[in-house]
Amino acid sequence: MVREPADLAEAFAAMQRNGANAVIILSDAMFYAWRRQIVALAAERRLPAMSEAREYVEDGGLISYGPNIPELIRRSAALVDKILKGAKPAELPIEQPKRFELAINLKAAKTLGLTIPPSLLARADQVIE
């Protein structure tokens, strides 16, 4: 169980001992705060890392696929505006993300000895070379 950054190294060692071939990093504020350490440990263990947040890829992770966070923040602001103007929160529609982004780090792929198919690269919103 990971409760603090010091626990991450043992978690990655356990993953490797148990035959993990890759890491999927779930959306979590704690993990997001520790993302540089997580990405570094994944690279050290030669485990491809995928997450929802593009920042993991910018910090050295392999792939991310998730909602456009700035767009979600803008939509949240619009909903807060409606509430402040008298709308009842329970009556506002539930919204889901409309746009998802794919980011790929080719430097990480090369380090891991992976080849990303051109068809996947063509679909990426961001490619880090």
Order of alpha helices (4+ residues) and beta strands (2+ residues): alpha-beta-alpha-alpha-beta-alpha-beta-alpha-beta-alpha-alpha-beta
